[in-house]
Amino acid sequence: MPSAWAFCGFYVSKADSKLYNQASQVVIARDGDRTILTMANDYQGDVKDFAIVVPVPVKIEKEQVKIGDPKVIQHLDAFSAPRLVEYFDSDPCLERVRLNFNIGLTGADSLDNQLRYRAEKKDNLGVTIEAKFNVGEYEILVLSAKQSDGLETWLKQNGYKLPRGASQLLQPYIKQKMKFFVAKVNLKEFDKSGSEFLRPLMIAYSSPKFMLPIRLGMMNSTNEQDLIVYVLSPKGQAEVTNYRTVKVPSGDEIPVYVKNEFGEFYKSMFQTSYNKEDRKVAFLEYAWNMSNCDPCSAEPLNEEELKKAGVFWLESNLNRGIPFSNKVFITRLHIRYSRDKFPEDLMFQETANQEHFQGRYVLRHAYTGETKCAAGREYRRGLKQRFEREAQTLAKLTGWNIKDIRKEMDFAETVGTTEPFWRDIWGQ
């Protein structure tokens, strides 16, 4: 099995609770020029075949690398996930209106054995080992290179399986004088960790470059890839600057049966929106201050979890009397990318915009009790029109066949017993 690559070196296979079978997840905690980048993965192949090559803007030392907590990233995912909200119509004959809601969620061999450090080869190929160290189950190298074909050759000589075209994609990073963070798995240390999956890697560094490399993940794939980025900032929303950032459709009322098909609904809706935007935008799925949420799909992260996610500015704010949660703004961006539509790495910027947004979809359950008043009879007459609007909305959002949607919507059960047509004239 070849080494796995994604946006910067690996694939992430999602659990059943997630919307996508394969997507990359990255957490970026950033304040000014300071960044802590967390790369999460649920790599499903043989760990001896796992390898990553990540371009980084500066040299990385051992003290700047740490093993992350996967549960924290799962919590970030749950907190910011697109969500369903259920409302229940009250009795239209009552003057007092009661609104109740519930939330529905979808919600490789050892380096010492493999690497062959040949001084003459290193000099000839223009590759320099800037640092070598172990962190947890990972054996890490930090490389610099003078030419892309030399780096490609060096990596291949040292056991990394690169697809065709690697040299061409590595060249821009070398021209920018970026370093290459290279990691493989120490099998003995992995066994000691007791973890079923490889744990996240965290890298801390200072650089004015606010970017994320994705081009390397396109080398051996002609398919589209999903990337979910959680940006944590003390200021406000983060945006992609070299591609448009677009909000996912939100707030629409859709048929209640979608509750049992939310995963399929969201994937279809996202694909439809993606095609509509010509497949070259970053979608905003969530933006909110960590202090609260409305409605909440999961509890906000606590102070300890935020620190584990890389948020490093909390203590200074606490000293100034500012609650920690008020100084952490989360932006969830979903990028689906391919070679032809995303030729550049992602470039970001922090903004002071603290506008709240969430991917939110509304289910309105009809009142099914008796309605013996004029308002109730009017309510019943309007339900079929409302259901038709919901069906049309669902078809527009997803591209699903409107006839199939109507079949799924059980109008008779939902509407309940209607009043006789003569009741308005003859009364009781």
N, C-alpha and C positions, 0 to 999 in steps of 0.2 A: 504494500500500500504506500503511495507517495506521501510526502509531507503535505499537510493540509494548509491551505492559504485562504485568507479572506481579505478584509479591507487592509490589514497590515500583517497578515501571516497566518490566520487561522479561521476555521469555521466554528460557528456556535450552533449546536442542535438544541432546539427548544423543547421543554417538557410539554406534556399534554395541556397544561394550564395556559400555555402561551399561544398566541395567534399563528405564529409562523413556525414551520418545521425547521427552517434554517435561517438564522439571522445573526449578525454580530451585535454585541452590546458594548458600549464604551461610556464611561463616566469621566467627565472633565470638570474638575473643581479648579476654578481660575479666578484670581484677583490680581489685576494689573498684569505684570509679566510673569507672575508665578503660577505654576500649573502642577497639579497632580492628576495624572492620567491613569485610569484603571481599565484594563482590558480583560473582559470576562469571557470564559468559554466553557461550553459543555461538550468538548471534543469527544466524539463517540468511537474513534478508531483506536488502534493499538497505540498506547502512549509512547512506545519506542519510536514511532514514526512521526510524532508531533514535533514541529519546528516552526519558529516564527522568525521573521526578519523585518524589523520595524525601523524605518527612518526616523531619527530624532534630531532636533535642532542643535543639541550640544552634547558634549561628552558626558556620559553617565558613570558615576562611581557606585560602589556597592551600597553605600549609605543612602543612596537615592532610590533604591529598589526595595520593595516590600511585598509580601504575600497579602492579598486582600481577602475579605470575607464575602463569599458568594451570597449569603443570606441578606446582606445589605443591598446588593444589586437587585435581588429578587423583590425586596421591599420597595426600592425605587420604582421598579417596573410596575408593581401592584398599585402604588400610590398615584402614578401618573398614567395608568392604563386608560384607554378609551372605555367608556362605560354606558350602560343602560340605566335609565331611571324610570321607575314605574309610578304612575299616578292612578288613583282610583276615583272615578266620578262619584260624587255624592248623589243622594236622592234629590232629583230636581224639584220635588215638591216641598222640600224643606228650605226654610229661609236661611238657615245657618249652613255655610259651605264648609265641609271638612276635606282637607287635602292631606292624604297620607302618602308617603313615598318610601320605597325600599330600593336598595341599590342592587343591580345585577351586574356581575363582573364577567368579563370573559375570563373576562380578563385579558535518537533518538537513541539507541546505544549510547553509552557514556561518552562525554566529550574527550575524556582522557584516553579512551580506547579508540575513538574515531578520528579525532583531529590530529593531523600530522603537521606539526610546526616545522616547516622547512625554511630556513632563513633565506636560502637562495631563491626559493620560489616566492616568498613574501616580498623580497626586494624587487624581483623581476615583475611581479604582478601589481606592485604599487599598493598593496594592502598592509595596513598596520593594525596590530592588535593593541588598542588603546587601554583596555581593561579586561580582566578575566576574573570571575568570581561566581560563587554559588549562593543562591537564595532559595531556601526551602527545597522543593524538588526540582528546581531549575538550575541548569548550568548555563551561565551567561557570558557572552563575549560582547565587547563594544569595539566595532571596527571603523576605520576610516579608509578611504580608497581614493586613488588618483584617476582611475579610469574604470568605466563600467564593465568592459569585457574582462579586465583583470579581476574585478570583484566577483563577477560571475564565475570565472574559472576557479578562483580560490574557493568559493562556496561549494562548487561541484567536487573539487579535489578533496574537500573535507567532509563529504558525506551528505551535502544538501542537494536535493533533487529539484532543480529549477526547470520550469517549462520554457519552451522557446519564446524568444522575445524579451527575456529578462534583462539583457544588457541595455536594450533601448529604454526600458522603463526605469532602470537604475540610474541612467545618465543624468537626468535633471537633479536628482538628489545630490549627486556628487558635485555637480556644478554649483549647487548652493552650499557646498562644504558641510553637508549634514553627516552625522554619524549613523551607524547601523547597529541597532540593538538586536542581538542574535541569541536565541535561547533554544535549548533542547532539554529533555527530561532525564534526570538521574533516576533510574528505575529503583534503586535501593531506597533512595530518599522518598520517592513517591510511595513505595510500600509502607515506609515508616509513618507517612502522614496520615494513613488510615482513611484517606478521602477516596470516594468512588470516582470523582472527576478531578481534572486539573483545576487548581484554585486560581483565582484572578491574580494578575501581575499588576503592581502599581509602580509608576515611575514619577518621581518628582524632579522638576527642573525649572529654571528661569530662562525665559526667552521672549522677545517681543513677538515672535511668530506664534499666532493662534491658529493652528491648522491641524488637520488630521489626514494622514496619507491613506488613500484608497486605491491608487492605481496599481499597486503590487497585487492586490486581490483580483485584478482583472486578467492576470497573465495566463492562467490556465482555465479560464471560464468564459464562455460566450453567453452564459445565462445572466439574468438579472440577479442581483444580490441585495438583501435587505440589511440596513444598518440603523440601529436605534441609538441615539446619542442623548445622554442626560448631562446637560450643562448646569453646574451649580455655581452661582455667582452671588456676591454681596450686593450687586447693583440692580439687576433686572433681567429682562429677556436677552437671550443670545440669538444671533442671526447668522445665517450663511451669507457671505458677502459676494461670492463669485457665482452664485446661482440664486434664483428667486426663492424666498421663503413664503410658503402659502399655507393658510390654515386648512385643515381637513374640514369637510362639511360637518356641521354640528347644529344641534338643537331641533332637528326635524322629528316630527311625529311619524312613527312607523307602526305597522301591524303588530299586535301583541304576540303573535306566534313566533316572531323573530327572537323572543327571549330564549327559546330552545335552540336557536341557530345563529347565535350572535357571532361566533367565530367565522362562519361562512359568510354572514352578512358583511362583517367588517372587511374581510379580505376582498370580497367582490366590490364593496364600496371604494376601498383604497385603490384597487386596480382601475376602476372606472375613472376615479379622480386623477390618477397617475397618467392614464392615457389622454384624458382631457387636457392636461397641462403639458402635453408633448413629452412626458417622461424625463423631464430635466429640471425638477424643482425639489426643494427640501420641504417636507410637510411638517407643520407645527401641530402636534397632537396634544400638548399640555404646556401651560405656563402659569405658575402660581407661586405665591410666597409660601414657604414651608410652615408658616405659623398656623395655617388653617386650610380648609378645603370645603367646597359646597357644590354638590354632595361629595362625600369622601368615598373613594373606592378602597381605601386602606388608611390606617392611621398615619399621620405625618411622622417622619423619622425623628427620633429623639436625638439629644445632643451627642450621645456616644455613637450612635449609628452614623450621624453626619460626619463625625471625625473619621470613622472607619471608611466613609465614602470619599475621604480626601479633603474635607472642608477644614482648612487650617487657620481661618481668621476668627473663629468663635471667641477665643479667650480674650483677645483685645477688645472685642465689642462688649463682652460681659463686664470688663473693667470700666467701661464707659456707661454702664447701666442699661445697655440695649439688649433685650431678650434675644437669645441665640437664633430662635426661629424667624425673627423679623429680619435677619440679615442673611438669609439663604433663600435665593430665588431659583426655582428649578424650571428649566426649559427642556421639554422632550421633543426631539426632532427625529423624524422617520425619513430616511433617504433610501430609495430603491434606485440602484445605479447599474449601469452597463458601460461597456467600452465606448459605444457610439454617442451616448448622451452625457457622460461625465468624464471628459478628457482631463480634467484638472482635479487635484486634491481639494479637499474642502477647506475653505478659509472662513474663519468666524470673527465676529466682533461682539463685545459686550455692549449693552445699551442700558440706559436708565429707565426704559419702559417697563413698568410693573403692572401693565394691564393683564388681567386674568383671562385665561382661555382654557377650555377643555373640549376634547372630542366627546360629545354627549348626545345620546339618542333616546327619545322619549316614547314610552309605551303608556297609552291611556286606556285603562280598562273601563268598559261601559258599565253603567249601573244596571243590574239585572233584577232588581226587585220590582214590585208593583208600582205603577205610576198612574194614579187615578185623578190627577189634576191636569189643568190645561197646559201648564208648563211642562209636565211630564210627558204629555202626548206630543207636544212640540219637540221635546228632546228625542223621543223615539223616532219621529219622522226625520230628524236630521242625522240620525246615526249612519244610515246607509251612505249618505253623501260624505260623511266624515271618513268612513271606512274606505270609500273609493278614493278619496284624497290620499289617505295613507298608502293605499295600494299603488297609486300613481307615483307617489314620492319614493316608495321602495324601488319601483321599477327604474325610475330615473337615477337613483343613487347607485344601484347595483348592476343595471343592465339585465336584470332577470325578466323573464317573460311575464307580462301582466296577467295573462290567462292562468298561468301556474300560480301566481300570487293570489288571485281571486279564489282559486280552488282551495288554497291553504287556509284562507280566512273563512272560518265557520260563522257566517253572519247570523244564522238562526239561533245558534247557541249563545252567541255574544249578545244579540239584541234582546232575546227573551220573548215573552209573550207580548204581542202588540195589542193595542186597544181596537175594538171594532170600529170600522170606518164611520158608522153612524153616530158614535158617541158624542161627537162635538155638537151635533144638531139636536139629538133627542135626549142627551144627558143620561142620567141614571134611570 
